Amino acid sequence: LGIAMLHLEYFVANLVREFEWKEMPGEEVDFAETREFTVVMKKPLRARLVRRTSGSG
């Protein structure tokens, strides 16, 4: 489990580093919550990924 967590952290860090995360055109981020097994977003988050240019990272 330990090595899996390291790989997951590395994967997420690379996604954050390599892409700009923006909302979908015409949509706003809704932070309303609902309870299931855990607290989750009422409306699932949808993101538009834009690859960063080599000069901005």
MOHU-V190383 format. One line per field, one symbol per residue. phi: phi as a letter, one per 20 degrees, with the letter a starting at -180 (. if undefined). A space follows every 50 residues. Layout:
# MOHU-V190383
phi: ???
This chain:
# MOHU-V190383
phi: .ffffffffffffffffecedcffgnddfdefdbdcfcecffdgfdcdec ffffeed
